[in-house]
Every structure is written in C-alpha cells, then in structure tokens.
Amino acid sequence: MSSIPSDLKYAKSHEWVRAEGDVVTVGITDHAQELLGDLVFVDLPEVGTSVETDGECGVVESVKAASDVYSPLAGEVVEVNAALADAPETINSDPYGEGWIFKLRLADAAELDGLLDAAGYASHVESE
C-alpha cells in the first residue's frame, strides 16, 4: 500500500492538501505517482489563476501516460513549485514534500471539510 500521511486531506482524484491557514499546498498522492510511473514533465498552473473545485489546473506526464491535475478546492493560485520544471521526478521521490505542485489561497476554507481523511482515501483507493 502506498504511503498516506494522516495529517493531510485527500481528493478522490488523487490530490493531497496540506492546510496552512487560508493557503493550502497541493500535490498528487504517492498512489497516483506510482500508477503514473517515472514523471518526465509537469505543466503548472499560472500564479494568479482562479480555479474551481475539481477544475483542471495542470498536467503531469510520465513515460506511460499524461494525467490532468485537478484543484481539490476553489481559490487563487498563489505559488507554484517552479523546481518541477527541471526536476519533475521529484514528485516520484517525494510526493508529499519537495514534490508539491502549487499553493492555493482558498475561496472558502469550509470546503476542506468535504475532503477525505487518510482512512477515507485508503478506502477509496482499495475500492478502485
């Protein structure tokens, strides 16, 4: 079973969220990066872009496939992980740390309550 840290929230589309006040950090889960394989390219959202809950906001490409990245919450992109442009494989080696993709200023912090906890995400992965 892939690593699923208990201090994060999760979307069914395999993104994780780390809340830090009204700004959240978003990345893809260990499970998602394992399914994709070795990542070779990341298309990041632009800073200042407004995103909707479950809206497409980027793409990760691996040697096997390309997959959209969805925003688990609505808000404005306030920072992107520019280091991924030169080292997309960071998502494979450290999906919950240095492999984060973007930071979002939340439109509504109450939306966090709609995301899965670690146990809920584990159940979701098992049911797929």
Backbone atoms as SQL, in Angstrom:
CREATE TABLE atoms (id INTEGER PRIMARY KEY, chain TEXT, resi INTEGER, resn TEXT, atom TEXT, x REAL, y REAL, z REAL);
INSERT INTO atoms VALUES
  (1, 'A', 1, 'MET', 'N', 0.853, -1.191, 0.000),
  (2, 'A', 1, 'MET', 'CA', 0.000, 0.000, 0.000),
  (3, 'A', 1, 'MET', 'C', 0.885, 1.237, 0.000),
  (4, 'A', 2, 'SER', 'N', 0.499, 2.199, -0.755),
  (5, 'A', 2, 'SER', 'CA', 1.212, 3.464, -0.852),
  (6, 'A', 2, 'SER', 'C', 1.154, 4.212, 0.479),
  (7, 'A', 3, 'SER', 'N', 2.066, 5.132, 0.628),
  (8, 'A', 3, 'SER', 'CA', 2.094, 5.982, 1.814),
  (9, 'A', 3, 'SER', 'C', 0.916, 6.960, 1.787),
  (10, 'A', 4, 'ILE', 'N', 0.199, 7.069, 2.929),
  (11, 'A', 4, 'ILE', 'CA', -0.925, 8.005, 3.049),
  (12, 'A', 4, 'ILE', 'C', -0.795, 8.733, 4.394),
  (13, 'A', 5, 'PRO', 'N', -0.074, 9.874, 4.418),
  (14, 'A', 5, 'PRO', 'CA', 0.102, 10.594, 5.690),
  (15, 'A', 5, 'PRO', 'C', -1.234, 10.999, 6.312),
  (16, 'A', 6, 'SER', 'N', -1.322, 10.847, 7.620),
  (17, 'A', 6, 'SER', 'CA', -2.585, 11.115, 8.322),
  (18, 'A', 6, 'SER', 'C', -2.848, 12.602, 8.546),
  (19, 'A', 7, 'ASP', 'N', -1.838, 13.466, 8.339),
  (20, 'A', 7, 'ASP', 'CA', -2.037, 14.900, 8.602),
  (21, 'A', 7, 'ASP', 'C', -2.518, 15.677, 7.379),
  (22, 'A', 8, 'LEU', 'N', -2.822, 14.967, 6.283),
  (23, 'A', 8, 'LEU', 'CA', -3.260, 15.621, 5.058),
  (24, 'A', 8, 'LEU', 'C', -4.715, 15.297, 4.767),
  (25, 'A', 9, 'LYS', 'N', -5.320, 16.062, 3.848),
  (26, 'A', 9, 'LYS', 'CA', -6.654, 15.778, 3.321),
  (27, 'A', 9, 'LYS', 'C', -6.480, 15.314, 1.882),
  (28, 'A', 10, 'TYR', 'N', -7.463, 14.584, 1.367),
  (29, 'A', 10, 'TYR', 'CA', -7.325, 13.976, 0.047),
  (30, 'A', 10, 'TYR', 'C', -8.581, 14.149, -0.798),
  (31, 'A', 11, 'ALA', 'N', -8.374, 14.255, -2.120),
  (32, 'A', 11, 'ALA', 'CA', -9.473, 14.278, -3.076),
  (33, 'A', 11, 'ALA', 'C', -9.550, 12.909, -3.745),
  (34, 'A', 12, 'LYS', 'N', -10.737, 12.527, -4.185),
  (35, 'A', 12, 'LYS', 'CA', -10.893, 11.244, -4.872),
  (36, 'A', 12, 'LYS', 'C', -10.118, 11.210, -6.189),
  (37, 'A', 13, 'SER', 'N', -9.752, 12.380, -6.705),
  (38, 'A', 13, 'SER', 'CA', -8.965, 12.453, -7.940),
  (39, 'A', 13, 'SER', 'C', -7.459, 12.327, -7.678),
  (40, 'A', 14, 'HIS', 'N', -7.099, 11.948, -6.444),
  (41, 'A', 14, 'HIS', 'CA', -5.722, 11.605, -6.047),
  (42, 'A', 14, 'HIS', 'C', -4.794, 12.798, -5.836),
  (43, 'A', 15, 'GLU', 'N', -5.374, 13.937, -5.435),
  (44, 'A', 15, 'GLU', 'CA', -4.553, 15.056, -4.982),
  (45, 'A', 15, 'GLU', 'C', -4.591, 15.092, -3.456),
  (46, 'A', 16, 'TRP', 'N', -3.506, 15.572, -2.863),
  (47, 'A', 16, 'TRP', 'CA', -3.479, 15.776, -1.413),
  (48, 'A', 16, 'TRP', 'C', -3.441, 17.281, -1.134),
  (49, 'A', 17, 'VAL', 'N', -3.869, 17.644, 0.088),
  (50, 'A', 17, 'VAL', 'CA', -3.928, 19.044, 0.515),
  (51, 'A', 17, 'VAL', 'C', -3.345, 19.155, 1.923),
  (52, 'A', 18, 'ARG', 'N', -2.440, 20.105, 2.086),
  (53, 'A', 18, 'ARG', 'CA', -1.908, 20.439, 3.418),
  (54, 'A', 18, 'ARG', 'C', -2.359, 21.858, 3.725),
  (55, 'A', 19, 'ALA', 'N', -3.202, 22.004, 4.736),
  (56, 'A', 19, 'ALA', 'CA', -3.746, 23.317, 5.094),
  (57, 'A', 19, 'ALA', 'C', -2.763, 24.083, 5.969),
  (58, 'A', 20, 'GLU', 'N', -2.567, 25.361, 5.622),
  (59, 'A', 20, 'GLU', 'CA', -1.712, 26.260, 6.404),
  (60, 'A', 20, 'GLU', 'C', -2.430, 27.612, 6.449),
  (61, 'A', 21, 'GLY', 'N', -3.433, 27.716, 7.329),
  (62, 'A', 21, 'GLY', 'CA', -4.250, 28.921, 7.375),
  (63, 'A', 21, 'GLY', 'C', -5.195, 28.940, 6.183),
  (64, 'A', 22, 'ASP', 'N', -5.259, 30.086, 5.477),
  (65, 'A', 22, 'ASP', 'CA', -6.160, 30.170, 4.321),
  (66, 'A', 22, 'ASP', 'C', -5.454, 29.798, 3.016),
  (67, 'A', 23, 'VAL', 'N', -4.213, 29.307, 3.138),
  (68, 'A', 23, 'VAL', 'CA', -3.467, 28.832, 1.973),
  (69, 'A', 23, 'VAL', 'C', -3.226, 27.342, 2.139),
  (70, 'A', 24, 'VAL', 'N', -3.435, 26.588, 1.056),
  (71, 'A', 24, 'VAL', 'CA', -3.179, 25.149, 1.091),
  (72, 'A', 24, 'VAL', 'C', -2.127, 24.803, 0.044),
  (73, 'A', 25, 'THR', 'N', -1.337, 23.786, 0.357),
  (74, 'A', 25, 'THR', 'CA', -0.375, 23.240, -0.593),
  (75, 'A', 25, 'THR', 'C', -1.011, 22.000, -1.201),
  (76, 'A', 26, 'VAL', 'N', -0.861, 21.826, -2.523),
  (77, 'A', 26, 'VAL', 'CA', -1.494, 20.727, -3.243),
  (78, 'A', 26, 'VAL', 'C', -0.443, 19.948, -4.028),
  (79, 'A', 27, 'GLY', 'N', -0.599, 18.628, -4.018),
  (80, 'A', 27, 'GLY', 'CA', 0.254, 17.767, -4.830),
  (81, 'A', 27, 'GLY', 'C', -0.529, 16.523, -5.208),
  (82, 'A', 28, 'ILE', 'N', 0.123, 15.579, -5.869),
  (83, 'A', 28, 'ILE', 'CA', -0.540, 14.308, -6.160),
  (84, 'A', 28, 'ILE', 'C', -0.041, 13.261, -5.180),
  (85, 'A', 29, 'THR', 'N', -0.881, 12.289, -4.898),
  (86, 'A', 29, 'THR', 'CA', -0.570, 11.294, -3.874),
  (87, 'A', 29, 'THR', 'C', 0.500, 10.303, -4.336),
  (88, 'A', 30, 'ASP', 'N', 1.047, 9.621, -3.357),
  (89, 'A', 30, 'ASP', 'CA', 2.022, 8.565, -3.626),
  (90, 'A', 30, 'ASP', 'C', 1.391, 7.508, -4.536),
  (91, 'A', 31, 'HIS', 'N', 0.140, 7.172, -4.277),
  (92, 'A', 31, 'HIS', 'CA', -0.581, 6.192, -5.098),
  (93, 'A', 31, 'HIS', 'C', -0.633, 6.651, -6.557),
  (94, 'A', 32, 'ALA', 'N', -0.965, 7.921, -6.774),
  (95, 'A', 32, 'ALA', 'CA', -1.065, 8.464, -8.132),
  (96, 'A', 32, 'ALA', 'C', 0.275, 8.417, -8.849),
  (97, 'A', 33, 'GLN', 'N', 1.349, 8.823, -8.162),
  (98, 'A', 33, 'GLN', 'CA', 2.651, 8.830, -8.833),
  (99, 'A', 33, 'GLN', 'C', 3.121, 7.407, -9.118),
  (100, 'A', 34, 'GLU', 'N', 2.753, 6.448, -8.257),
  (101, 'A', 34, 'GLU', 'CA', 3.107, 5.043, -8.521),
  (102, 'A', 34, 'GLU', 'C', 2.408, 4.532, -9.778),
  (103, 'A', 35, 'LEU', 'N', 1.133, 4.880, -9.938),
  (104, 'A', 35, 'LEU', 'CA', 0.382, 4.454, -11.123),
  (105, 'A', 35, 'LEU', 'C', 0.954, 5.071, -12.395),
  (106, 'A', 36, 'LEU', 'N', 1.362, 6.328, -12.317),
  (107, 'A', 36, 'LEU', 'CA', 1.883, 7.019, -13.499),
  (108, 'A', 36, 'LEU', 'C', 3.277, 6.534, -13.904),
  (109, 'A', 37, 'GLY', 'N', 4.098, 6.192, -12.927),
  (110, 'A', 37, 'GLY', 'CA', 5.476, 5.819, -13.234),
  (111, 'A', 37, 'GLY', 'C', 6.365, 7.053, -13.264),
  (112, 'A', 38, 'ASP', 'N', 7.513, 6.924, -13.921),
  (113, 'A', 38, 'ASP', 'CA', 8.518, 7.988, -13.915),
  (114, 'A', 38, 'ASP', 'C', 8.010, 9.241, -14.616),
  (115, 'A', 39, 'LEU', 'N', 7.882, 10.325, -13.849),
  (116, 'A', 39, 'LEU', 'CA', 7.387, 11.580, -14.409),
  (117, 'A', 39, 'LEU', 'C', 8.486, 12.286, -15.198),
  (118, 'A', 40, 'VAL', 'N', 8.101, 12.821, -16.356),
  (119, 'A', 40, 'VAL', 'CA', 9.059, 13.483, -17.240),
  (120, 'A', 40, 'VAL', 'C', 8.709, 14.946, -17.508),
  (121, 'A', 41, 'PHE', 'N', 7.485, 15.370, -17.151),
  (122, 'A', 41, 'PHE', 'CA', 7.066, 16.747, -17.419),
  (123, 'A', 41, 'PHE', 'C', 5.918, 17.117, -16.502),
  (124, 'A', 42, 'VAL', 'N', 5.918, 18.369, -16.037),
  (125, 'A', 42, 'VAL', 'CA', 4.813, 18.899, -15.244),
  (126, 'A', 42, 'VAL', 'C', 4.415, 20.251, -15.833),
  (127, 'A', 43, 'ASP', 'N', 3.132, 20.384, -16.166),
  (128, 'A', 43, 'ASP', 'CA', 2.576, 21.656, -16.642),
  (129, 'A', 43, 'ASP', 'C', 1.889, 22.296, -15.440),
  (130, 'A', 44, 'LEU', 'N', 2.482, 23.381, -14.950),
  (131, 'A', 44, 'LEU', 'CA', 1.993, 24.036, -13.737),
  (132, 'A', 44, 'LEU', 'C', 0.942, 25.090, -14.059),
  (133, 'A', 45, 'PRO', 'N', 0.016, 25.319, -13.124),
  (134, 'A', 45, 'PRO', 'CA', -0.925, 26.431, -13.322),
  (135, 'A', 45, 'PRO', 'C', -0.175, 27.757, -13.190),
  (136, 'A', 46, 'GLU', 'N', -0.774, 28.821, -13.694),
  (137, 'A', 46, 'GLU', 'CA', -0.150, 30.142, -13.579),
  (138, 'A', 46, 'GLU', 'C', -0.550, 30.802, -12.271),
  (139, 'A', 47, 'VAL', 'N', 0.421, 31.465, -11.628),
  (140, 'A', 47, 'VAL', 'CA', 0.130, 32.225, -10.418),
  (141, 'A', 47, 'VAL', 'C', -0.895, 33.304, -10.772),
  (142, 'A', 48, 'GLY', 'N', -1.896, 33.462, -9.910),
  (143, 'A', 48, 'GLY', 'CA', -2.947, 34.437, -10.133),
  (144, 'A', 48, 'GLY', 'C', -4.192, 33.841, -10.772),
  (145, 'A', 49, 'THR', 'N', -4.089, 32.595, -11.236),
  (146, 'A', 49, 'THR', 'CA', -5.230, 31.922, -11.854),
  (147, 'A', 49, 'THR', 'C', -6.253, 31.538, -10.791),
  (148, 'A', 50, 'SER', 'N', -7.510, 31.787, -11.075),
  (149, 'A', 50, 'SER', 'CA', -8.588, 31.323, -10.202),
  (150, 'A', 50, 'SER', 'C', -9.000, 29.931, -10.671),
  (151, 'A', 51, 'VAL', 'N', -9.134, 29.015, -9.738),
  (152, 'A', 51, 'VAL', 'CA', -9.533, 27.650, -10.075),
  (153, 'A', 51, 'VAL', 'C', -10.791, 27.282, -9.306),
  (154, 'A', 52, 'GLU', 'N', -11.581, 26.433, -9.913),
  (155, 'A', 52, 'GLU', 'CA', -12.796, 25.926, -9.297),
  (156, 'A', 52, 'GLU', 'C', -12.516, 24.574, -8.654),
  (157, 'A', 53, 'THR', 'N', -13.334, 24.183, -7.702),
  (158, 'A', 53, 'THR', 'CA', -13.224, 22.853, -7.112),
  (159, 'A', 53, 'THR', 'C', -13.366, 21.810, -8.216),
  (160, 'A', 54, 'ASP', 'N', -12.441, 20.875, -8.255),
  (161, 'A', 54, 'ASP', 'CA', -12.381, 19.789, -9.243),
  (162, 'A', 54, 'ASP', 'C', -12.060, 20.283, -10.654),
  (163, 'A', 55, 'GLY', 'N', -11.640, 21.536, -10.797),
  (164, 'A', 55, 'GLY', 'CA', -11.268, 22.061, -12.107),
  (165, 'A', 55, 'GLY', 'C', -9.852, 21.655, -12.489),
  (166, 'A', 56, 'GLU', 'N', -9.639, 21.422, -13.780),
  (167, 'A', 56, 'GLU', 'CA', -8.297, 21.084, -14.266),
  (168, 'A', 56, 'GLU', 'C', -7.392, 22.291, -14.073),
  (169, 'A', 57, 'CYS', 'N', -6.179, 22.042, -13.585),
  (170, 'A', 57, 'CYS', 'CA', -5.275, 23.170, -13.372),
  (171, 'A', 57, 'CYS', 'C', -3.831, 22.845, -13.724),
  (172, 'A', 58, 'GLY', 'N', -3.587, 21.670, -14.266),
  (173, 'A', 58, 'GLY', 'CA', -2.240, 21.305, -14.655),
  (174, 'A', 58, 'GLY', 'C', -2.232, 19.903, -15.230),
  (175, 'A', 59, 'VAL', 'N', -1.035, 19.485, -15.649),
  (176, 'A', 59, 'VAL', 'CA', -0.863, 18.153, -16.219),
  (177, 'A', 59, 'VAL', 'C', 0.461, 17.588, -15.728),
  (178, 'A', 60, 'VAL', 'N', 0.467, 16.300, -15.417),
  (179, 'A', 60, 'VAL', 'CA', 1.717, 15.586, -15.170),
  (180, 'A', 60, 'VAL', 'C', 1.838, 14.518, -16.249),
  (181, 'A', 61, 'GLU', 'N', 3.043, 14.415, -16.824),
  (182, 'A', 61, 'GLU', 'CA', 3.277, 13.426, -17.866),
  (183, 'A', 61, 'GLU', 'C', 4.376, 12.480, -17.413),
  (184, 'A', 62, 'SER', 'N', 4.137, 11.200, -17.666),
  (185, 'A', 62, 'SER', 'CA', 5.135, 10.183, -17.343),
  (186, 'A', 62, 'SER', 'C', 5.522, 9.466, -18.623),
  (187, 'A', 63, 'VAL', 'N', 6.424, 8.508, -18.497),
  (188, 'A', 63, 'VAL', 'CA', 6.809, 7.720, -19.663),
  (189, 'A', 63, 'VAL', 'C', 5.633, 6.877, -20.138),
  (190, 'A', 64, 'LYS', 'N', 4.623, 6.663, -19.272),
  (191, 'A', 64, 'LYS', 'CA', 3.473, 5.821, -19.617),
  (192, 'A', 64, 'LYS', 'C', 2.240, 6.605, -20.045),
  (193, 'A', 65, 'ALA', 'N', 2.006, 7.775, -19.449),
  (194, 'A', 65, 'ALA', 'CA', 0.723, 8.465, -19.665),
  (195, 'A', 65, 'ALA', 'C', 0.814, 9.927, -19.246),
  (196, 'A', 66, 'ALA', 'N', -0.191, 10.678, -19.667),
  (197, 'A', 66, 'ALA', 'CA', -0.374, 12.049, -19.179),
  (198, 'A', 66, 'ALA', 'C', -1.650, 12.047, -18.348),
  (199, 'A', 67, 'SER', 'N', -1.651, 12.825, -17.285),
  (200, 'A', 67, 'SER', 'CA', -2.812, 12.871, -16.407),
  (201, 'A', 67, 'SER', 'C', -3.062, 14.307, -15.973),
  (202, 'A', 68, 'ASP', 'N', -4.324, 14.714, -16.009),
  (203, 'A', 68, 'ASP', 'CA', -4.669, 16.045, -15.528),
  (204, 'A', 68, 'ASP', 'C', -4.505, 16.123, -14.021),
  (205, 'A', 69, 'VAL', 'N', -4.144, 17.303, -13.552),
  (206, 'A', 69, 'VAL', 'CA', -4.126, 17.595, -12.121),
  (207, 'A', 69, 'VAL', 'C', -5.330, 18.489, -11.871),
  (208, 'A', 70, 'TYR', 'N', -6.119, 18.140, -10.864),
  (209, 'A', 70, 'TYR', 'CA', -7.332, 18.882, -10.534),
  (210, 'A', 70, 'TYR', 'C', -7.130, 19.632, -9.228),
  (211, 'A', 71, 'SER', 'N', -7.760, 20.771, -9.128),
  (212, 'A', 71, 'SER', 'CA', -7.719, 21.507, -7.868),
  (213, 'A', 71, 'SER', 'C', -8.789, 20.926, -6.950),
  (214, 'A', 72, 'PRO', 'N', -8.400, 20.422, -5.797),
  (215, 'A', 72, 'PRO', 'CA', -9.397, 19.846, -4.892),
  (216, 'A', 72, 'PRO', 'C', -10.308, 20.885, -4.252),
  (217, 'A', 73, 'LEU', 'N', -9.917, 22.162, -4.355),
  (218, 'A', 73, 'LEU', 'CA', -10.665, 23.245, -3.725),
  (219, 'A', 73, 'LEU', 'C', -10.671, 24.470, -4.647),
  (220, 'A', 74, 'ALA', 'N', -11.607, 25.365, -4.425),
  (221, 'A', 74, 'ALA', 'CA', -11.660, 26.607, -5.194),
  (222, 'A', 74, 'ALA', 'C', -10.765, 27.665, -4.558),
  (223, 'A', 75, 'GLY', 'N', -10.166, 28.496, -5.404),
  (224, 'A', 75, 'GLY', 'CA', -9.338, 29.569, -4.892),
  (225, 'A', 75, 'GLY', 'C', -8.435, 30.144, -5.961),
  (226, 'A', 76, 'GLU', 'N', -7.424, 30.877, -5.507),
  (227, 'A', 76, 'GLU', 'CA', -6.469, 31.519, -6.411),
  (228, 'A', 76, 'GLU', 'C', -5.091, 30.911, -6.213),
  (229, 'A', 77, 'VAL', 'N', -4.446, 30.535, -7.315),
  (230, 'A', 77, 'VAL', 'CA', -3.082, 30.005, -7.258),
  (231, 'A', 77, 'VAL', 'C', -2.150, 31.135, -6.832),
  (232, 'A', 78, 'VAL', 'N', -1.435, 30.944, -5.718),
  (233, 'A', 78, 'VAL', 'CA', -0.548, 31.989, -5.215),
  (234, 'A', 78, 'VAL', 'C', 0.925, 31.638, -5.359),
  (235, 'A', 79, 'GLU', 'N', 1.225, 30.363, -5.638),
  (236, 'A', 79, 'GLU', 'CA', 2.619, 29.942, -5.811),
  (237, 'A', 79, 'GLU', 'C', 2.624, 28.607, -6.542),
  (238, 'A', 80, 'VAL', 'N', 3.654, 28.382, -7.356),
  (239, 'A', 80, 'VAL', 'CA', 3.849, 27.082, -7.994),
  (240, 'A', 80, 'VAL', 'C', 5.254, 26.599, -7.674),
  (241, 'A', 81, 'ASN', 'N', 5.450, 25.302, -7.765),
  (242, 'A', 81, 'ASN', 'CA', 6.754, 24.703, -7.491),
  (243, 'A', 81, 'ASN', 'C', 7.574, 24.706, -8.781),
  (244, 'A', 82, 'ALA', 'N', 8.230, 25.840, -9.058),
  (245, 'A', 82, 'ALA', 'CA', 8.981, 26.013, -10.302),
  (246, 'A', 82, 'ALA', 'C', 10.105, 24.991, -10.447),
  (247, 'A', 83, 'ALA', 'N', 10.586, 24.437, -9.345),
  (248, 'A', 83, 'ALA', 'CA', 11.667, 23.444, -9.416),
  (249, 'A', 83, 'ALA', 'C', 11.247, 22.204, -10.203),
  (250, 'A', 84, 'LEU', 'N', 9.936, 21.957, -10.293),
  (251, 'A', 84, 'LEU', 'CA', 9.458, 20.773, -11.017),
  (252, 'A', 84, 'LEU', 'C', 9.692, 20.879, -12.524),
  (253, 'A', 85, 'ALA', 'N', 9.866, 22.090, -13.045),
  (254, 'A', 85, 'ALA', 'CA', 10.121, 22.263, -14.479),
  (255, 'A', 85, 'ALA', 'C', 11.405, 21.539, -14.879),
  (256, 'A', 86, 'ASP', 'N', 12.414, 21.598, -14.019),
  (257, 'A', 86, 'ASP', 'CA', 13.695, 20.948, -14.298),
  (258, 'A', 86, 'ASP', 'C', 13.822, 19.582, -13.658),
  (259, 'A', 87, 'ALA', 'N', 12.957, 19.278, -12.694),
  (260, 'A', 87, 'ALA', 'CA', 13.066, 18.006, -11.981),
  (261, 'A', 87, 'ALA', 'C', 11.687, 17.434, -11.652),
  (262, 'A', 88, 'PRO', 'N', 10.900, 17.081, -12.682),
  (263, 'A', 88, 'PRO', 'CA', 9.553, 16.536, -12.420),
  (264, 'A', 88, 'PRO', 'C', 9.581, 15.234, -11.622),
  (265, 'A', 89, 'GLU', 'N', 10.705, 14.523, -11.686),
  (266, 'A', 89, 'GLU', 'CA', 10.836, 13.258, -10.953),
  (267, 'A', 89, 'GLU', 'C', 10.811, 13.452, -9.442),
  (268, 'A', 90, 'THR', 'N', 10.915, 14.706, -8.980),
  (269, 'A', 90, 'THR', 'CA', 10.809, 14.990, -7.543),
  (270, 'A', 90, 'THR', 'C', 9.464, 14.498, -7.014),
  (271, 'A', 91, 'ILE', 'N', 8.424, 14.556, -7.843),
  (272, 'A', 91, 'ILE', 'CA', 7.108, 14.062, -7.419),
  (273, 'A', 91, 'ILE', 'C', 7.180, 12.563, -7.134),
  (274, 'A', 92, 'ASN', 'N', 7.962, 11.821, -7.914),
  (275, 'A', 92, 'ASN', 'CA', 8.107, 10.384, -7.669),
  (276, 'A', 92, 'ASN', 'C', 8.850, 10.108, -6.367),
  (277, 'A', 93, 'SER', 'N', 9.904, 10.864, -6.114),
  (278, 'A', 93, 'SER', 'CA', 10.743, 10.572, -4.949),
  (279, 'A', 93, 'SER', 'C', 10.220, 11.167, -3.646),
  (280, 'A', 94, 'ASP', 'N', 9.450, 12.257, -3.721),
  (281, 'A', 94, 'ASP', 'CA', 8.985, 12.933, -2.503),
  (282, 'A', 94, 'ASP', 'C', 7.624, 13.589, -2.752),
  (283, 'A', 95, 'PRO', 'N', 6.573, 12.774, -3.029),
  (284, 'A', 95, 'PRO', 'CA', 5.283, 13.349, -3.420),
  (285, 'A', 95, 'PRO', 'C', 4.649, 14.257, -2.372),
  (286, 'A', 96, 'TYR', 'N', 4.936, 14.029, -1.082),
  (287, 'A', 96, 'TYR', 'CA', 4.296, 14.809, -0.019),
  (288, 'A', 96, 'TYR', 'C', 5.196, 15.924, 0.525),
  (289, 'A', 97, 'GLY', 'N', 6.389, 16.048, -0.028),
  (290, 'A', 97, 'GLY', 'CA', 7.322, 17.069, 0.449),
  (291, 'A', 97, 'GLY', 'C', 7.733, 17.988, -0.679),
  (292, 'A', 98, 'GLU', 'N', 8.960, 17.804, -1.177),
  (293, 'A', 98, 'GLU', 'CA', 9.500, 18.652, -2.239),
  (294, 'A', 98, 'GLU', 'C', 8.743, 18.525, -3.557),
  (295, 'A', 99, 'GLY', 'N', 7.896, 17.493, -3.694),
  (296, 'A', 99, 'GLY', 'CA', 7.143, 17.272, -4.922),
  (297, 'A', 99, 'GLY', 'C', 5.785, 17.971, -4.967),
  (298, 'A', 100, 'TRP', 'N', 5.538, 18.916, -4.060),
  (299, 'A', 100, 'TRP', 'CA', 4.270, 19.658, -4.105),
  (300, 'A', 100, 'TRP', 'C', 4.172, 20.378, -5.445),
  (301, 'A', 101, 'ILE', 'N', 2.941, 20.677, -5.884),
  (302, 'A', 101, 'ILE', 'CA', 2.743, 21.255, -7.213),
  (303, 'A', 101, 'ILE', 'C', 2.375, 22.740, -7.157),
  (304, 'A', 102, 'PHE', 'N', 1.376, 23.105, -6.336),
  (305, 'A', 102, 'PHE', 'CA', 1.003, 24.520, -6.250),
  (306, 'A', 102, 'PHE', 'C', 0.400, 24.833, -4.890),
  (307, 'A', 103, 'LYS', 'N', 0.318, 26.140, -4.604),
  (308, 'A', 103, 'LYS', 'CA', -0.329, 26.629, -3.385),
  (309, 'A', 103, 'LYS', 'C', -1.517, 27.480, -3.793),
  (310, 'A', 104, 'LEU', 'N', -2.566, 27.353, -3.002),
  (311, 'A', 104, 'LEU', 'CA', -3.852, 27.952, -3.333),
  (312, 'A', 104, 'LEU', 'C', -4.374, 28.743, -2.141),
  (313, 'A', 105, 'ARG', 'N', -4.784, 30.020, -2.385),
  (314, 'A', 105, 'ARG', 'CA', -5.488, 30.780, -1.349),
  (315, 'A', 105, 'ARG', 'C', -6.957, 30.422, -1.490),
  (316, 'A', 106, 'LEU', 'N', -7.524, 29.850, -0.441),
  (317, 'A', 106, 'LEU', 'CA', -8.874, 29.307, -0.506),
  (318, 'A', 106, 'LEU', 'C', -9.945, 30.379, -0.648),
  (319, 'A', 107, 'ALA', 'N', -10.933, 30.075, -1.471),
  (320, 'A', 107, 'ALA', 'CA', -12.111, 30.922, -1.580),
  (321, 'A', 107, 'ALA', 'C', -13.023, 30.689, -0.372),
  (322, 'A', 108, 'ASP', 'N', -13.057, 29.442, 0.128),
  (323, 'A', 108, 'ASP', 'CA', -13.926, 29.079, 1.246),
  (324, 'A', 108, 'ASP', 'C', -13.272, 27.945, 2.032),
  (325, 'A', 109, 'ALA', 'N', -12.701, 28.270, 3.189),
  (326, 'A', 109, 'ALA', 'CA', -11.990, 27.274, 3.991),
  (327, 'A', 109, 'ALA', 'C', -12.893, 26.117, 4.424),
  (328, 'A', 110, 'ALA', 'N', -14.200, 26.342, 4.474),
  (329, 'A', 110, 'ALA', 'CA', -15.123, 25.278, 4.876),
  (330, 'A', 110, 'ALA', 'C', -15.107, 24.117, 3.878),
  (331, 'A', 111, 'GLU', 'N', -14.653, 24.381, 2.653),
  (332, 'A', 111, 'GLU', 'CA', -14.557, 23.314, 1.651),
  (333, 'A', 111, 'GLU', 'C', -13.621, 22.188, 2.085),
  (334, 'A', 112, 'LEU', 'N', -12.657, 22.507, 2.938),
  (335, 'A', 112, 'LEU', 'CA', -11.720, 21.484, 3.429),
  (336, 'A', 112, 'LEU', 'C', -12.461, 20.308, 4.062),
  (337, 'A', 113, 'ASP', 'N', -13.600, 20.595, 4.691),
  (338, 'A', 113, 'ASP', 'CA', -14.365, 19.548, 5.370),
  (339, 'A', 113, 'ASP', 'C', -14.920, 18.505, 4.402),
  (340, 'A', 114, 'GLY', 'N', -14.994, 18.841, 3.112),
  (341, 'A', 114, 'GLY', 'CA', -15.515, 17.912, 2.123),
  (342, 'A', 114, 'GLY', 'C', -14.491, 16.929, 1.583),
  (343, 'A', 115, 'LEU', 'N', -13.222, 17.118, 1.982),
  (344, 'A', 115, 'LEU', 'CA', -12.172, 16.213, 1.508),
  (345, 'A', 115, 'LEU', 'C', -12.064, 14.991, 2.410),
  (346, 'A', 116, 'LEU', 'N', -11.412, 13.970, 1.889),
  (347, 'A', 116, 'LEU', 'CA', -11.241, 12.716, 2.634),
  (348, 'A', 116, 'LEU', 'C', -10.084, 12.816, 3.614),
  (349, 'A', 117, 'ASP', 'N', -10.202, 12.106, 4.751),
  (350, 'A', 117, 'ASP', 'CA', -9.053, 11.945, 5.627),
  (351, 'A', 117, 'ASP', 'C', -8.257, 10.742, 5.122),
  (352, 'A', 118, 'ALA', 'N', -7.148, 10.417, 5.788),
  (353, 'A', 118, 'ALA', 'CA', -6.279, 9.325, 5.321),
  (354, 'A', 118, 'ALA', 'C', -7.030, 7.997, 5.231),
  (355, 'A', 119, 'ALA', 'N', -7.849, 7.686, 6.233),
  (356, 'A', 119, 'ALA', 'CA', -8.595, 6.420, 6.218),
  (357, 'A', 119, 'ALA', 'C', -9.606, 6.397, 5.073),
  (358, 'A', 120, 'GLY', 'N', -10.280, 7.518, 4.848),
  (359, 'A', 120, 'GLY', 'CA', -11.249, 7.604, 3.763),
  (360, 'A', 120, 'GLY', 'C', -10.585, 7.459, 2.403),
  (361, 'A', 121, 'TYR', 'N', -9.398, 8.063, 2.257),
  (362, 'A', 121, 'TYR', 'CA', -8.680, 7.952, 0.993),
  (363, 'A', 121, 'TYR', 'C', -8.197, 6.518, 0.776),
  (364, 'A', 122, 'ALA', 'N', -7.707, 5.881, 1.839),
  (365, 'A', 122, 'ALA', 'CA', -7.259, 4.487, 1.735),
  (366, 'A', 122, 'ALA', 'C', -8.409, 3.590, 1.274),
  (367, 'A', 123, 'SER', 'N', -9.587, 3.815, 1.829),
  (368, 'A', 123, 'SER', 'CA', -10.774, 3.026, 1.419),
  (369, 'A', 123, 'SER', 'C', -11.104, 3.295, -0.050),
  (370, 'A', 124, 'HIS', 'N', -11.004, 4.557, -0.459),
  (371, 'A', 124, 'HIS', 'CA', -11.287, 4.917, -1.854),
  (372, 'A', 124, 'HIS', 'C', -10.325, 4.201, -2.802),
  (373, 'A', 125, 'VAL', 'N', -9.040, 4.207, -2.464),
  (374, 'A', 125, 'VAL', 'CA', -8.026, 3.562, -3.308),
  (375, 'A', 125, 'VAL', 'C', -8.306, 2.056, -3.416),
  (376, 'A', 126, 'GLU', 'N', -8.665, 1.437, -2.288),
  (377, 'A', 126, 'GLU', 'CA', -8.937, -0.002, -2.278),
  (378, 'A', 126, 'GLU', 'C', -10.151, -0.350, -3.110),
  (379, 'A', 127, 'SER', 'N', -11.108, 0.573, -3.210),
  (380, 'A', 127, 'SER', 'CA', -12.350, 0.291, -3.930),
  (381, 'A', 127, 'SER', 'C', -12.229, 0.508, -5.448),
  (382, 'A', 128, 'GLU', 'N', -11.138, 1.132, -5.881),
  (383, 'A', 128, 'GLU', 'CA', -10.981, 1.415, -7.318),
  (384, 'A', 128, 'GLU', 'C', -10.665, 0.172, -8.120);
